Amino acid sequence: MKPRRLNRRLVLETPQRVADGSGGFAVTWQPLGTLWAEITPRTGREAVREGAPVSETNYKIVVRGAPVGDPARPAPDQRLRDGTRSFHIQAVVETDFDARYLTCFATEEVAQ
């Protein structure tokens, strides 16, 4: 197995629904903790979201393993944040048989 370079400090966040006072809700992000990660860009494309063009880039993000149910284990629909950048997690898989590392497949969208 190749050695990992977990050299990026990311904040793991989970969405929280908060009442907006008008019968609806807004989504806020609650930090769960900090993870060290190795980030590798994969593919990118231009997309249209709500009528506006965005740059969408996919990433493979490797973090240390954590057991299922542990709050330090990333899950789909959560995000990893690096300052103002956020990586929305679509899927999480165990990288090796011993589950020492997890691979998160994530997307970053940037308005153009």
Backbone atoms as SQL, in Angstrom:
CREATE TABLE atoms (id INTEGER PRIMARY KEY, chain TEXT, resi INTEGER, resn TEXT, atom TEXT, x REAL, y REAL, z REAL);
INSERT INTO atoms VALUES
  (1, 'A', 1, 'MET', 'N', 0.840, -1.177, 0.000),
  (2, 'A', 1, 'MET', 'CA', 0.000, 0.000, 0.000),
  (3, 'A', 1, 'MET', 'C', 0.883, 1.237, 0.000),
  (4, 'A', 2, 'LYS', 'N', 0.549, 2.198, -0.830),
  (5, 'A', 2, 'LYS', 'CA', 1.370, 3.396, -0.899),
  (6, 'A', 2, 'LYS', 'C', 1.202, 4.242, 0.369),
  (7, 'A', 3, 'PRO', 'N', 2.280, 4.913, 0.791),
  (8, 'A', 3, 'PRO', 'CA', 2.164, 5.763, 1.986),
  (9, 'A', 3, 'PRO', 'C', 1.247, 6.955, 1.709),
  (10, 'A', 4, 'ARG', 'N', 0.491, 7.332, 2.706),
  (11, 'A', 4, 'ARG', 'CA', -0.458, 8.442, 2.589),
  (12, 'A', 4, 'ARG', 'C', 0.173, 9.725, 3.108),
  (13, 'A', 5, 'ARG', 'N', -0.142, 10.839, 2.452),
  (14, 'A', 5, 'ARG', 'CA', 0.314, 12.156, 2.896),
  (15, 'A', 5, 'ARG', 'C', -0.896, 12.927, 3.388),
  (16, 'A', 6, 'LEU', 'N', -1.252, 12.713, 4.644),
  (17, 'A', 6, 'LEU', 'CA', -2.395, 13.407, 5.230),
  (18, 'A', 6, 'LEU', 'C', -1.906, 14.772, 5.695),
  (19, 'A', 7, 'ASN', 'N', -1.862, 15.709, 4.754),
  (20, 'A', 7, 'ASN', 'CA', -1.237, 17.008, 5.019),
  (21, 'A', 7, 'ASN', 'C', -2.207, 18.193, 4.960),
  (22, 'A', 8, 'ARG', 'N', -3.507, 17.909, 4.866),
  (23, 'A', 8, 'ARG', 'CA', -4.510, 18.981, 4.833),
  (24, 'A', 8, 'ARG', 'C', -5.440, 18.812, 6.025),
  (25, 'A', 9, 'ARG', 'N', -5.619, 19.869, 6.776),
  (26, 'A', 9, 'ARG', 'CA', -6.496, 19.835, 7.946),
  (27, 'A', 9, 'ARG', 'C', -7.880, 20.323, 7.521),
  (28, 'A', 10, 'LEU', 'N', -8.873, 19.439, 7.611),
  (29, 'A', 10, 'LEU', 'CA', -10.235, 19.744, 7.180),
  (30, 'A', 10, 'LEU', 'C', -11.193, 19.631, 8.358),
  (31, 'A', 11, 'VAL', 'N', -12.267, 20.413, 8.310),
  (32, 'A', 11, 'VAL', 'CA', -13.313, 20.353, 9.333),
  (33, 'A', 11, 'VAL', 'C', -14.472, 19.541, 8.771),
  (34, 'A', 12, 'LEU', 'N', -14.864, 18.487, 9.498),
  (35, 'A', 12, 'LEU', 'CA', -16.016, 17.680, 9.114),
  (36, 'A', 12, 'LEU', 'C', -17.270, 18.354, 9.653),
  (37, 'A', 13, 'GLU', 'N', -18.254, 18.596, 8.772),
  (38, 'A', 13, 'GLU', 'CA', -19.486, 19.277, 9.167),
  (39, 'A', 13, 'GLU', 'C', -20.700, 18.464, 8.729),
  (40, 'A', 14, 'THR', 'N', -21.773, 18.564, 9.516),
  (41, 'A', 14, 'THR', 'CA', -23.020, 17.882, 9.188),
  (42, 'A', 14, 'THR', 'C', -24.143, 18.918, 9.081),
  (43, 'A', 15, 'PRO', 'N', -25.100, 18.704, 8.172),
  (44, 'A', 15, 'PRO', 'CA', -26.184, 19.685, 8.024),
  (45, 'A', 15, 'PRO', 'C', -27.181, 19.594, 9.171),
  (46, 'A', 16, 'GLN', 'N', -27.702, 20.750, 9.585),
  (47, 'A', 16, 'GLN', 'CA', -28.736, 20.841, 10.614),
  (48, 'A', 16, 'GLN', 'C', -29.882, 21.675, 10.053),
  (49, 'A', 17, 'ARG', 'N', -31.091, 21.183, 10.209),
  (50, 'A', 17, 'ARG', 'CA', -32.270, 21.949, 9.777),
  (51, 'A', 17, 'ARG', 'C', -32.703, 22.854, 10.917),
  (52, 'A', 18, 'VAL', 'N', -32.885, 24.132, 10.618),
  (53, 'A', 18, 'VAL', 'CA', -33.282, 25.124, 11.615),
  (54, 'A', 18, 'VAL', 'C', -34.536, 25.822, 11.100),
  (55, 'A', 19, 'ALA', 'N', -35.553, 25.933, 11.970),
  (56, 'A', 19, 'ALA', 'CA', -36.798, 26.601, 11.579),
  (57, 'A', 19, 'ALA', 'C', -36.504, 28.037, 11.176),
  (58, 'A', 20, 'ASP', 'N', -37.143, 28.489, 10.076),
  (59, 'A', 20, 'ASP', 'CA', -36.896, 29.856, 9.598),
  (60, 'A', 20, 'ASP', 'C', -37.959, 30.843, 10.079),
  (61, 'A', 21, 'GLY', 'N', -38.932, 30.381, 10.887),
  (62, 'A', 21, 'GLY', 'CA', -39.964, 31.272, 11.422),
  (63, 'A', 21, 'GLY', 'C', -41.142, 31.482, 10.488),
  (64, 'A', 22, 'SER', 'N', -41.070, 30.918, 9.281),
  (65, 'A', 22, 'SER', 'CA', -42.157, 31.070, 8.310),
  (66, 'A', 22, 'SER', 'C', -42.759, 29.719, 7.934),
  (67, 'A', 23, 'GLY', 'N', -42.519, 28.723, 8.759),
  (68, 'A', 23, 'GLY', 'CA', -43.042, 27.394, 8.480),
  (69, 'A', 23, 'GLY', 'C', -42.090, 26.517, 7.699),
  (70, 'A', 24, 'GLY', 'N', -40.987, 27.063, 7.273),
  (71, 'A', 24, 'GLY', 'CA', -39.986, 26.301, 6.533),
  (72, 'A', 24, 'GLY', 'C', -38.747, 26.069, 7.383),
  (73, 'A', 25, 'PHE', 'N', -37.658, 25.845, 6.716),
  (74, 'A', 25, 'PHE', 'CA', -36.413, 25.649, 7.438),
  (75, 'A', 25, 'PHE', 'C', -35.240, 26.132, 6.599),
  (76, 'A', 26, 'ALA', 'N', -34.144, 26.364, 7.275),
  (77, 'A', 26, 'ALA', 'CA', -32.874, 26.696, 6.630),
  (78, 'A', 26, 'ALA', 'C', -31.865, 25.638, 7.055),
  (79, 'A', 27, 'VAL', 'N', -30.847, 25.453, 6.263),
  (80, 'A', 27, 'VAL', 'CA', -29.801, 24.484, 6.591),
  (81, 'A', 27, 'VAL', 'C', -28.578, 25.241, 7.084),
  (82, 'A', 28, 'THR', 'N', -28.106, 24.856, 8.259),
  (83, 'A', 28, 'THR', 'CA', -26.846, 25.376, 8.786),
  (84, 'A', 28, 'THR', 'C', -25.896, 24.184, 8.925),
  (85, 'A', 29, 'TRP', 'N', -24.606, 24.461, 9.052),
  (86, 'A', 29, 'TRP', 'CA', -23.607, 23.397, 9.136),
  (87, 'A', 29, 'TRP', 'C', -22.993, 23.375, 10.524),
  (88, 'A', 30, 'GLN', 'N', -23.050, 22.211, 11.180),
  (89, 'A', 30, 'GLN', 'CA', -22.538, 22.007, 12.534),
  (90, 'A', 30, 'GLN', 'C', -21.198, 21.277, 12.452),
  (91, 'A', 31, 'PRO', 'N', -20.111, 21.868, 12.983),
  (92, 'A', 31, 'PRO', 'CA', -18.813, 21.168, 12.963),
  (93, 'A', 31, 'PRO', 'C', -18.830, 19.949, 13.883),
  (94, 'A', 32, 'LEU', 'N', -18.226, 18.858, 13.404),
  (95, 'A', 32, 'LEU', 'CA', -18.121, 17.631, 14.188),
  (96, 'A', 32, 'LEU', 'C', -16.702, 17.384, 14.681),
  (97, 'A', 33, 'GLY', 'N', -15.707, 17.948, 14.002),
  (98, 'A', 33, 'GLY', 'CA', -14.318, 17.733, 14.390),
  (99, 'A', 33, 'GLY', 'C', -13.386, 18.005, 13.227),
  (100, 'A', 34, 'THR', 'N', -12.115, 17.802, 13.489),
  (101, 'A', 34, 'THR', 'CA', -11.075, 18.061, 12.499),
  (102, 'A', 34, 'THR', 'C', -10.445, 16.744, 12.057),
  (103, 'A', 35, 'LEU', 'N', -10.223, 16.608, 10.755),
  (104, 'A', 35, 'LEU', 'CA', -9.590, 15.417, 10.194),
  (105, 'A', 35, 'LEU', 'C', -8.410, 15.840, 9.327),
  (106, 'A', 36, 'TRP', 'N', -7.354, 15.047, 9.364),
  (107, 'A', 36, 'TRP', 'CA', -6.232, 15.263, 8.443),
  (108, 'A', 36, 'TRP', 'C', -6.503, 14.433, 7.197),
  (109, 'A', 37, 'ALA', 'N', -6.221, 15.015, 6.030),
  (110, 'A', 37, 'ALA', 'CA', -6.613, 14.372, 4.783),
  (111, 'A', 37, 'ALA', 'C', -5.573, 14.540, 3.689),
  (112, 'A', 38, 'GLU', 'N', -5.678, 13.650, 2.715),
  (113, 'A', 38, 'GLU', 'CA', -4.942, 13.751, 1.451),
  (114, 'A', 38, 'GLU', 'C', -5.992, 14.014, 0.377),
  (115, 'A', 39, 'ILE', 'N', -5.853, 15.120, -0.351),
  (116, 'A', 39, 'ILE', 'CA', -6.840, 15.504, -1.358),
  (117, 'A', 39, 'ILE', 'C', -6.241, 15.344, -2.749),
  (118, 'A', 40, 'THR', 'N', -6.971, 14.622, -3.615),
  (119, 'A', 40, 'THR', 'CA', -6.526, 14.411, -4.993),
  (120, 'A', 40, 'THR', 'C', -7.658, 14.829, -5.929),
  (121, 'A', 41, 'PRO', 'N', -7.394, 15.818, -6.809),
  (122, 'A', 41, 'PRO', 'CA', -8.430, 16.195, -7.772),
  (123, 'A', 41, 'PRO', 'C', -8.639, 15.079, -8.786),
  (124, 'A', 42, 'ARG', 'N', -9.883, 14.958, -9.272),
  (125, 'A', 42, 'ARG', 'CA', -10.202, 13.929, -10.253),
  (126, 'A', 42, 'ARG', 'C', -10.661, 14.564, -11.550),
  (127, 'A', 43, 'THR', 'N', -11.916, 14.884, -11.663),
  (128, 'A', 43, 'THR', 'CA', -12.439, 15.445, -12.911),
  (129, 'A', 43, 'THR', 'C', -13.164, 16.748, -12.611),
  (130, 'A', 44, 'GLY', 'N', -13.354, 17.531, -13.647),
  (131, 'A', 44, 'GLY', 'CA', -14.081, 18.781, -13.492),
  (132, 'A', 44, 'GLY', 'C', -14.940, 19.044, -14.705),
  (133, 'A', 45, 'ARG', 'N', -15.934, 19.895, -14.508),
  (134, 'A', 45, 'ARG', 'CA', -16.809, 20.269, -15.623),
  (135, 'A', 45, 'ARG', 'C', -17.539, 21.540, -15.269),
  (136, 'A', 46, 'GLU', 'N', -18.116, 22.139, -16.266),
  (137, 'A', 46, 'GLU', 'CA', -18.969, 23.305, -16.050),
  (138, 'A', 46, 'GLU', 'C', -20.403, 22.813, -16.001),
  (139, 'A', 47, 'ALA', 'N', -21.166, 23.317, -15.048),
  (140, 'A', 47, 'ALA', 'CA', -22.567, 22.930, -14.896),
  (141, 'A', 47, 'ALA', 'C', -23.403, 24.183, -14.679),
  (142, 'A', 48, 'VAL', 'N', -24.713, 24.031, -14.715),
  (143, 'A', 48, 'VAL', 'CA', -25.630, 25.136, -14.454),
  (144, 'A', 48, 'VAL', 'C', -26.471, 24.768, -13.243),
  (145, 'A', 49, 'ARG', 'N', -26.443, 25.610, -12.220),
  (146, 'A', 49, 'ARG', 'CA', -27.231, 25.410, -11.002),
  (147, 'A', 49, 'ARG', 'C', -28.094, 26.646, -10.802),
  (148, 'A', 50, 'GLU', 'N', -29.399, 26.438, -10.761),
  (149, 'A', 50, 'GLU', 'CA', -30.355, 27.529, -10.566),
  (150, 'A', 50, 'GLU', 'C', -30.124, 28.665, -11.571),
  (151, 'A', 51, 'GLY', 'N', -29.835, 28.282, -12.803),
  (152, 'A', 51, 'GLY', 'CA', -29.676, 29.249, -13.877),
  (153, 'A', 51, 'GLY', 'C', -28.327, 29.933, -13.950),
  (154, 'A', 52, 'ALA', 'N', -27.408, 29.582, -13.056),
  (155, 'A', 52, 'ALA', 'CA', -26.083, 30.218, -13.049),
  (156, 'A', 52, 'ALA', 'C', -25.004, 29.168, -13.315),
  (157, 'A', 53, 'PRO', 'N', -23.977, 29.536, -14.095),
  (158, 'A', 53, 'PRO', 'CA', -22.899, 28.581, -14.348),
  (159, 'A', 53, 'PRO', 'C', -22.022, 28.386, -13.099),
  (160, 'A', 54, 'VAL', 'N', -21.624, 27.136, -12.873),
  (161, 'A', 54, 'VAL', 'CA', -20.711, 26.819, -11.775),
  (162, 'A', 54, 'VAL', 'C', -19.629, 25.890, -12.304),
  (163, 'A', 55, 'SER', 'N', -18.471, 25.964, -11.681),
  (164, 'A', 55, 'SER', 'CA', -17.386, 25.036, -11.957),
  (165, 'A', 55, 'SER', 'C', -17.490, 23.922, -10.927),
  (166, 'A', 56, 'GLU', 'N', -17.620, 22.686, -11.382),
  (167, 'A', 56, 'GLU', 'CA', -17.803, 21.546, -10.496),
  (168, 'A', 56, 'GLU', 'C', -16.595, 20.617, -10.630),
  (169, 'A', 57, 'THR', 'N', -15.901, 20.374, -9.523),
  (170, 'A', 57, 'THR', 'CA', -14.715, 19.520, -9.533),
  (171, 'A', 57, 'THR', 'C', -14.914, 18.382, -8.549),
  (172, 'A', 58, 'ASN', 'N', -14.574, 17.175, -8.989),
  (173, 'A', 58, 'ASN', 'CA', -14.665, 15.999, -8.126),
  (174, 'A', 58, 'ASN', 'C', -13.299, 15.726, -7.505),
  (175, 'A', 59, 'TYR', 'N', -13.325, 15.262, -6.257),
  (176, 'A', 59, 'TYR', 'CA', -12.098, 14.972, -5.521),
  (177, 'A', 59, 'TYR', 'C', -12.177, 13.614, -4.854),
  (178, 'A', 60, 'LYS', 'N', -11.016, 13.012, -4.682),
  (179, 'A', 60, 'LYS', 'CA', -10.864, 11.833, -3.839),
  (180, 'A', 60, 'LYS', 'C', -10.139, 12.317, -2.595),
  (181, 'A', 61, 'ILE', 'N', -10.765, 12.165, -1.427),
  (182, 'A', 61, 'ILE', 'CA', -10.209, 12.658, -0.176),
  (183, 'A', 61, 'ILE', 'C', -10.021, 11.462, 0.756),
  (184, 'A', 62, 'VAL', 'N', -8.776, 11.197, 1.152),
  (185, 'A', 62, 'VAL', 'CA', -8.465, 10.073, 2.029),
  (186, 'A', 62, 'VAL', 'C', -8.236, 10.592, 3.445),
  (187, 'A', 63, 'VAL', 'N', -8.906, 9.959, 4.422),
  (188, 'A', 63, 'VAL', 'CA', -8.769, 10.301, 5.841),
  (189, 'A', 63, 'VAL', 'C', -8.505, 9.012, 6.619),
  (190, 'A', 64, 'ARG', 'N', -8.098, 9.143, 7.878),
  (191, 'A', 64, 'ARG', 'CA', -7.902, 7.967, 8.726),
  (192, 'A', 64, 'ARG', 'C', -9.241, 7.272, 8.962),
  (193, 'A', 65, 'GLY', 'N', -9.187, 5.964, 9.104),
  (194, 'A', 65, 'GLY', 'CA', -10.387, 5.170, 9.312),
  (195, 'A', 65, 'GLY', 'C', -11.029, 5.430, 10.667),
  (196, 'A', 66, 'ALA', 'N', -12.314, 5.212, 10.743),
  (197, 'A', 66, 'ALA', 'CA', -13.086, 5.302, 11.982),
  (198, 'A', 66, 'ALA', 'C', -14.229, 4.299, 11.848),
  (199, 'A', 67, 'PRO', 'N', -14.635, 3.675, 12.965),
  (200, 'A', 67, 'PRO', 'CA', -15.705, 2.673, 12.887),
  (201, 'A', 67, 'PRO', 'C', -17.038, 3.281, 12.451),
  (202, 'A', 68, 'VAL', 'N', -17.876, 2.447, 11.868),
  (203, 'A', 68, 'VAL', 'CA', -19.221, 2.877, 11.487),
  (204, 'A', 68, 'VAL', 'C', -19.947, 3.348, 12.745),
  (205, 'A', 69, 'GLY', 'N', -20.602, 4.501, 12.656),
  (206, 'A', 69, 'GLY', 'CA', -21.317, 5.066, 13.798),
  (207, 'A', 69, 'GLY', 'C', -20.497, 6.053, 14.614),
  (208, 'A', 70, 'ASP', 'N', -19.187, 6.077, 14.411),
  (209, 'A', 70, 'ASP', 'CA', -18.319, 7.035, 15.108),
  (210, 'A', 70, 'ASP', 'C', -18.542, 8.413, 14.504),
  (211, 'A', 71, 'PRO', 'N', -18.710, 9.471, 15.326),
  (212, 'A', 71, 'PRO', 'CA', -18.931, 10.810, 14.767),
  (213, 'A', 71, 'PRO', 'C', -17.759, 11.322, 13.928),
  (214, 'A', 72, 'ALA', 'N', -16.579, 10.721, 14.083),
  (215, 'A', 72, 'ALA', 'CA', -15.412, 11.134, 13.296),
  (216, 'A', 72, 'ALA', 'C', -15.384, 10.472, 11.927),
  (217, 'A', 73, 'ARG', 'N', -16.335, 9.582, 11.650),
  (218, 'A', 73, 'ARG', 'CA', -16.379, 8.922, 10.337),
  (219, 'A', 73, 'ARG', 'C', -17.247, 9.743, 9.394),
  (220, 'A', 74, 'PRO', 'N', -16.676, 10.238, 8.300),
  (221, 'A', 74, 'PRO', 'CA', -17.483, 11.003, 7.329),
  (222, 'A', 74, 'PRO', 'C', -18.598, 10.142, 6.753),
  (223, 'A', 75, 'ALA', 'N', -19.661, 10.801, 6.316),
  (224, 'A', 75, 'ALA', 'CA', -20.810, 10.111, 5.728),
  (225, 'A', 75, 'ALA', 'C', -21.340, 10.938, 4.563),
  (226, 'A', 76, 'PRO', 'N', -22.042, 10.291, 3.622),
  (227, 'A', 76, 'PRO', 'CA', -22.654, 11.046, 2.536),
  (228, 'A', 76, 'PRO', 'C', -23.574, 12.138, 3.078),
  (229, 'A', 77, 'ASP', 'N', -23.656, 13.232, 2.352),
  (230, 'A', 77, 'ASP', 'CA', -24.447, 14.420, 2.690),
  (231, 'A', 77, 'ASP', 'C', -23.784, 15.306, 3.739),
  (232, 'A', 78, 'GLN', 'N', -22.633, 14.905, 4.266),
  (233, 'A', 78, 'GLN', 'CA', -21.853, 15.798, 5.114),
  (234, 'A', 78, 'GLN', 'C', -20.886, 16.538, 4.199),
  (235, 'A', 79, 'ARG', 'N', -20.063, 17.406, 4.786),
  (236, 'A', 79, 'ARG', 'CA', -19.051, 18.084, 3.980),
  (237, 'A', 79, 'ARG', 'C', -17.764, 18.225, 4.774),
  (238, 'A', 80, 'LEU', 'N', -16.678, 18.401, 4.020),
  (239, 'A', 80, 'LEU', 'CA', -15.370, 18.705, 4.592),
  (240, 'A', 80, 'LEU', 'C', -15.039, 20.123, 4.171),
  (241, 'A', 81, 'ARG', 'N', -14.628, 20.944, 5.119),
  (242, 'A', 81, 'ARG', 'CA', -14.364, 22.361, 4.828),
  (243, 'A', 81, 'ARG', 'C', -12.892, 22.675, 5.055),
  (244, 'A', 82, 'ASP', 'N', -12.334, 23.448, 4.131),
  (245, 'A', 82, 'ASP', 'CA', -10.959, 23.951, 4.209),
  (246, 'A', 82, 'ASP', 'C', -11.041, 25.465, 4.029),
  (247, 'A', 83, 'GLY', 'N', -11.172, 26.194, 5.146),
  (248, 'A', 83, 'GLY', 'CA', -11.350, 27.642, 5.064),
  (249, 'A', 83, 'GLY', 'C', -12.677, 27.960, 4.406),
  (250, 'A', 84, 'THR', 'N', -12.630, 28.670, 3.268),
  (251, 'A', 84, 'THR', 'CA', -13.865, 29.018, 2.563),
  (252, 'A', 84, 'THR', 'C', -14.280, 27.945, 1.555),
  (253, 'A', 85, 'ARG', 'N', -13.428, 26.957, 1.327),
  (254, 'A', 85, 'ARG', 'CA', -13.750, 25.881, 0.387),
  (255, 'A', 85, 'ARG', 'C', -14.530, 24.786, 1.098),
  (256, 'A', 86, 'SER', 'N', -15.501, 24.206, 0.412),
  (257, 'A', 86, 'SER', 'CA', -16.234, 23.084, 1.002),
  (258, 'A', 86, 'SER', 'C', -16.365, 21.971, -0.033),
  (259, 'A', 87, 'PHE', 'N', -16.183, 20.750, 0.455),
  (260, 'A', 87, 'PHE', 'CA', -16.230, 19.553, -0.367),
  (261, 'A', 87, 'PHE', 'C', -17.418, 18.713, 0.115),
  (262, 'A', 88, 'HIS', 'N', -18.460, 18.597, -0.715),
  (263, 'A', 88, 'HIS', 'CA', -19.673, 17.871, -0.352),
  (264, 'A', 88, 'HIS', 'C', -19.471, 16.382, -0.630),
  (265, 'A', 89, 'ILE', 'N', -19.643, 15.570, 0.383),
  (266, 'A', 89, 'ILE', 'CA', -19.358, 14.138, 0.299),
  (267, 'A', 89, 'ILE', 'C', -20.537, 13.401, -0.342),
  (268, 'A', 90, 'GLN', 'N', -20.240, 12.623, -1.407),
  (269, 'A', 90, 'GLN', 'CA', -21.255, 11.804, -2.060),
  (270, 'A', 90, 'GLN', 'C', -21.187, 10.346, -1.589),
  (271, 'A', 91, 'ALA', 'N', -19.974, 9.830, -1.356),
  (272, 'A', 91, 'ALA', 'CA', -19.819, 8.428, -0.961),
  (273, 'A', 91, 'ALA', 'C', -18.554, 8.269, -0.132),
  (274, 'A', 92, 'VAL', 'N', -18.569, 7.252, 0.742),
  (275, 'A', 92, 'VAL', 'CA', -17.410, 6.929, 1.582),
  (276, 'A', 92, 'VAL', 'C', -17.182, 5.425, 1.503),
  (277, 'A', 93, 'VAL', 'N', -15.942, 5.012, 1.222),
  (278, 'A', 93, 'VAL', 'CA', -15.592, 3.592, 1.167),
  (279, 'A', 93, 'VAL', 'C', -14.321, 3.358, 1.964),
  (280, 'A', 94, 'GLU', 'N', -14.164, 2.139, 2.450),
  (281, 'A', 94, 'GLU', 'CA', -12.930, 1.761, 3.136),
  (282, 'A', 94, 'GLU', 'C', -11.862, 1.536, 2.079),
  (283, 'A', 95, 'THR', 'N', -10.702, 2.161, 2.269),
  (284, 'A', 95, 'THR', 'CA', -9.647, 2.127, 1.275),
  (285, 'A', 95, 'THR', 'C', -8.908, 0.793, 1.252),
  (286, 'A', 96, 'ASP', 'N', -8.757, 0.173, 2.414),
  (287, 'A', 96, 'ASP', 'CA', -8.030, -1.084, 2.488),
  (288, 'A', 96, 'ASP', 'C', -8.807, -2.086, 3.343),
  (289, 'A', 97, 'PHE', 'N', -8.371, -3.338, 3.309),
  (290, 'A', 97, 'PHE', 'CA', -9.068, -4.408, 4.015),
  (291, 'A', 97, 'PHE', 'C', -9.129, -4.160, 5.525),
  (292, 'A', 98, 'ASP', 'N', -8.094, -3.557, 6.089),
  (293, 'A', 98, 'ASP', 'CA', -8.046, -3.302, 7.531),
  (294, 'A', 98, 'ASP', 'C', -8.792, -2.034, 7.930),
  (295, 'A', 99, 'ALA', 'N', -9.331, -1.307, 6.971),
  (296, 'A', 99, 'ALA', 'CA', -10.085, -0.063, 7.210),
  (297, 'A', 99, 'ALA', 'C', -9.252, 0.980, 7.951),
  (298, 'A', 100, 'ARG', 'N', -7.947, 1.018, 7.645),
  (299, 'A', 100, 'ARG', 'CA', -7.085, 2.033, 8.261),
  (300, 'A', 100, 'ARG', 'C', -7.351, 3.412, 7.679),
  (301, 'A', 101, 'TYR', 'N', -7.831, 3.439, 6.435),
  (302, 'A', 101, 'TYR', 'CA', -8.138, 4.701, 5.764),
  (303, 'A', 101, 'TYR', 'C', -9.508, 4.607, 5.112),
  (304, 'A', 102, 'LEU', 'N', -10.146, 5.765, 4.978),
  (305, 'A', 102, 'LEU', 'CA', -11.415, 5.878, 4.274),
  (306, 'A', 102, 'LEU', 'C', -11.216, 6.803, 3.084),
  (307, 'A', 103, 'THR', 'N', -11.867, 6.499, 1.983),
  (308, 'A', 103, 'THR', 'CA', -11.845, 7.367, 0.812),
  (309, 'A', 103, 'THR', 'C', -13.220, 8.007, 0.683),
  (310, 'A', 104, 'CYS', 'N', -13.225, 9.333, 0.651),
  (311, 'A', 104, 'CYS', 'CA', -14.452, 10.104, 0.449),
  (312, 'A', 104, 'CYS', 'C', -14.444, 10.625, -0.977),
  (313, 'A', 105, 'PHE', 'N', -15.500, 10.387, -1.700),
  (314, 'A', 105, 'PHE', 'CA', -15.657, 10.955, -3.028),
  (315, 'A', 105, 'PHE', 'C', -16.530, 12.187, -2.856),
  (316, 'A', 106, 'ALA', 'N', -15.968, 13.342, -3.196),
  (317, 'A', 106, 'ALA', 'CA', -16.616, 14.611, -2.900),
  (318, 'A', 106, 'ALA', 'C', -16.581, 15.547, -4.100),
  (319, 'A', 107, 'THR', 'N', -17.460, 16.552, -4.056),
  (320, 'A', 107, 'THR', 'CA', -17.558, 17.557, -5.110),
  (321, 'A', 107, 'THR', 'C', -17.466, 18.946, -4.526),
  (322, 'A', 108, 'GLU', 'N', -16.715, 19.796, -5.210),
  (323, 'A', 108, 'GLU', 'CA', -16.637, 21.217, -4.851),
  (324, 'A', 108, 'GLU', 'C', -17.255, 22.008, -5.995),
  (325, 'A', 109, 'GLU', 'N', -18.164, 22.918, -5.652),
  (326, 'A', 109, 'GLU', 'CA', -18.776, 23.783, -6.663),
  (327, 'A', 109, 'GLU', 'C', -18.356, 25.221, -6.406),
  (328, 'A', 110, 'VAL', 'N', -17.956, 25.907, -7.468),
  (329, 'A', 110, 'VAL', 'CA', -17.546, 27.304, -7.374),
  (330, 'A', 110, 'VAL', 'C', -18.327, 28.097, -8.408),
  (331, 'A', 111, 'ALA', 'N', -19.019, 29.152, -7.957),
  (332, 'A', 111, 'ALA', 'CA', -19.783, 29.996, -8.878),
  (333, 'A', 111, 'ALA', 'C', -18.827, 30.737, -9.803),
  (334, 'A', 112, 'GLN', 'N', -19.225, 30.882, -11.054),
  (335, 'A', 112, 'GLN', 'CA', -18.368, 31.575, -12.021),
  (336, 'A', 112, 'GLN', 'C', -18.829, 32.989, -12.240);
